[in-house]
C-alpha cells in the first residue's frame, strides 16, 4: 500500500495531460453559444444589431482572404438587398 502511494506521488505531475485541443475548443464554443443565447434572450434588439454588424465584418474578412481567388462557385454569405 505504501509503495503504491509513493508511486502515485512520483508520477502525478510527470504527465500533465489535460483535455485535448478539440475538447477545449468545443468547450469554449459551447460557452460562447450559451453566452450569445443568454444575451439574445436578455437584449434581443441589441443582439440582432450586433449580429448584423458582425456579419458585415465577417464578410469583409472573407473578401480579404479570398483576394485573387476565382470564386465562380461560391455562394454569397450575405445577400445584398
C-alpha positions as protocol buffer text, in pm:
chain_id: "A"
residue {
  index: 1
  type: UNK
  ca { x: 0 y: 0 z: 0 }
}
residue {
  index: 2
  type: UNK
  ca { x: 279 y: 241 z: 89 }
}
residue {
  index: 3
  type: UNK
  ca { x: 464 y: 160 z: -233 }
}
residue {
  index: 4
  type: UNK
  ca { x: 152 y: 237 z: -437 }
}
residue {
  index: 5
  type: UNK
  ca { x: 105 y: 575 z: -265 }
}
residue {
  index: 6
  type: UNK
  ca { x: 472 y: 659 z: -320 }
}
residue {
  index: 7
  type: UNK
  ca { x: 441 y: 567 z: -690 }
}
residue {
  index: 8
  type: UNK
  ca { x: 130 y: 787 z: -724 }
}
residue {
  index: 9
  type: UNK
  ca { x: 308 y: 1086 z: -568 }
}
residue {
  index: 10
  type: UNK
  ca { x: 604 y: 1046 z: -804 }
}
residue {
  index: 11
  type: UNK
  ca { x: 401 y: 1015 z: -1124 }
}
residue {
  index: 12
  type: UNK
  ca { x: 124 y: 1265 z: -1055 }
}
residue {
  index: 13
  type: UNK
  ca { x: 283 y: 1571 z: -1220 }
}
residue {
  index: 14
  type: UNK
  ca { x: 513 y: 1400 z: -1468 }
}
residue {
  index: 15
  type: UNK
  ca { x: 248 y: 1360 z: -1738 }
}
residue {
  index: 16
  type: UNK
  ca { x: 22 y: 1665 z: -1712 }
}
residue {
  index: 17
  type: UNK
  ca { x: -211 y: 1574 z: -1998 }
}
residue {
  index: 18
  type: UNK
  ca { x: -524 y: 1780 z: -1985 }
}
residue {
  index: 19
  type: UNK
  ca { x: -816 y: 1768 z: -2220 }
}
residue {
  index: 20
  type: UNK
  ca { x: -727 y: 1760 z: -2588 }
}
residue {
  index: 21
  type: UNK
  ca { x: -734 y: 2056 z: -2822 }
}
residue {
  index: 22
  type: UNK
  ca { x: -1071 y: 1974 z: -2979 }
}
residue {
  index: 23
  type: UNK
  ca { x: -1231 y: 1913 z: -2642 }
}
residue {
  index: 24
  type: UNK
  ca { x: -1111 y: 2255 z: -2524 }
}
residue {
  index: 25
  type: UNK
  ca { x: -1229 y: 2413 z: -2848 }
}
residue {
  index: 26
  type: UNK
  ca { x: -1572 y: 2250 z: -2812 }
}
residue {
  index: 27
  type: UNK
  ca { x: -1597 y: 2375 z: -2453 }
}
residue {
  index: 28
  type: UNK
  ca { x: -1507 y: 2734 z: -2550 }
}
residue {
  index: 29
  type: UNK
  ca { x: -1755 y: 2723 z: -2840 }
}
residue {
  index: 30
  type: UNK
  ca { x: -2028 y: 2591 z: -2611 }
}
residue {
  index: 31
  type: UNK
  ca { x: -1962 y: 2873 z: -2364 }
}
residue {
  index: 32
  type: UNK
  ca { x: -1972 y: 3126 z: -2647 }
}
residue {
  index: 33
  type: UNK
  ca { x: -2301 y: 2996 z: -2781 }
}
residue {
  index: 34
  type: UNK
  ca { x: -2450 y: 2988 z: -2432 }
}
residue {
  index: 35
  type: UNK
  ca { x: -2342 y: 3347 z: -2370 }
}
residue {
  index: 36
  type: UNK
  ca { x: -2488 y: 3452 z: -2706 }
}
residue {
  index: 37
  type: UNK
  ca { x: -2815 y: 3275 z: -2633 }
}
residue {
  index: 38
  type: UNK
  ca { x: -2847 y: 3435 z: -2291 }
}
residue {
  index: 39
  type: UNK
  ca { x: -2758 y: 3779 z: -2431 }
}
residue {
  index: 40
  type: UNK
  ca { x: -3015 y: 3734 z: -2708 }
}
residue {
  index: 41
  type: UNK
  ca { x: -3283 y: 3644 z: -2453 }
}
residue {
  index: 42
  type: UNK
  ca { x: -3200 y: 3944 z: -2233 }
}
residue {
  index: 43
  type: UNK
  ca { x: -3143 y: 4210 z: -2504 }
}
residue {
  index: 44
  type: UNK
  ca { x: -3299 y: 4094 z: -2835 }
}
residue {
  index: 45
  type: UNK
  ca { x: -3279 y: 4427 z: -3022 }
}
residue {
  index: 46
  type: UNK
  ca { x: -2918 y: 4495 z: -2927 }
}
residue {
  index: 47
  type: UNK
  ca { x: -2822 y: 4135 z: -3006 }
}
residue {
  index: 48
  type: UNK
  ca { x: -2965 y: 4149 z: -3358 }
}
residue {
  index: 49
  type: UNK
  ca { x: -2799 y: 4486 z: -3421 }
}
residue {
  index: 50
  type: UNK
  ca { x: -2462 y: 4349 z: -3312 }
}
residue {
  index: 51
  type: UNK
  ca { x: -2501 y: 4031 z: -3519 }
}
residue {
  index: 52
  type: UNK
  ca { x: -2570 y: 4241 z: -3830 }
}
residue {
  index: 53
  type: UNK
  ca { x: -2254 y: 4438 z: -3757 }
}
residue {
  index: 54
  type: UNK
  ca { x: -2060 y: 4115 z: -3704 }
}
residue {
  index: 55
  type: UNK
  ca { x: -2188 y: 3980 z: -4035 }
}
residue {
  index: 56
  type: UNK
  ca { x: -2053 y: 4288 z: -4213 }
}
residue {
  index: 57
  type: UNK
  ca { x: -1710 y: 4240 z: -4054 }
}
residue {
  index: 58
  type: UNK
  ca { x: -1714 y: 3869 z: -4139 }
}
residue {
  index: 59
  type: UNK
  ca { x: -1799 y: 3944 z: -4500 }
}
residue {
  index: 60
  type: UNK
  ca { x: -1510 y: 4193 z: -4524 }
}
residue {
  index: 61
  type: UNK
  ca { x: -1270 y: 3938 z: -4369 }
}
residue {
  index: 62
  type: UNK
  ca { x: -1379 y: 3668 z: -4611 }
}
residue {
  index: 63
  type: UNK
  ca { x: -1337 y: 3902 z: -4905 }
}
residue {
  index: 64
  type: UNK
  ca { x: -988 y: 3994 z: -4784 }
}
residue {
  index: 65
  type: UNK
  ca { x: -894 y: 3626 z: -4751 }
}
residue {
  index: 66
  type: UNK
  ca { x: -1023 y: 3544 z: -5098 }
}
residue {
  index: 67
  type: UNK
  ca { x: -839 y: 3820 z: -5288 }
}
residue {
  index: 68
  type: UNK
  ca { x: -718 y: 3694 z: -5624 }
}
residue {
  index: 69
  type: UNK
  ca { x: -906 y: 3366 z: -5595 }
}
residue {
  index: 70
  type: UNK
  ca { x: -1157 y: 3264 z: -5857 }
}
residue {
  index: 71
  type: UNK
  ca { x: -1494 y: 3237 z: -5684 }
}
residue {
  index: 72
  type: UNK
  ca { x: -1710 y: 3105 z: -5967 }
}
residue {
  index: 73
  type: UNK
  ca { x: -1897 y: 2861 z: -5749 }
}
residue {
  index: 74
  type: UNK
  ca { x: -1908 y: 3049 z: -5421 }
}
residue {
  index: 75
  type: UNK
  ca { x: -2236 y: 3139 z: -5258 }
}
residue {
  index: 76
  type: UNK
  ca { x: -2255 y: 3492 z: -5113 }
}
residue {
  index: 77
  type: UNK
  ca { x: -2258 y: 3499 z: -4733 }
}
residue {
  index: 78
  type: UNK
  ca { x: -2493 y: 3796 z: -4713 }
}
residue {
  index: 79
  type: UNK
  ca { x: -2731 y: 3878 z: -4994 }
}
residue {
  index: 80
  type: UNK
  ca { x: -2736 y: 4246 z: -5090 }
}
residue {
  index: 81
  type: UNK
  ca { x: -3087 y: 4385 z: -5099 }
}
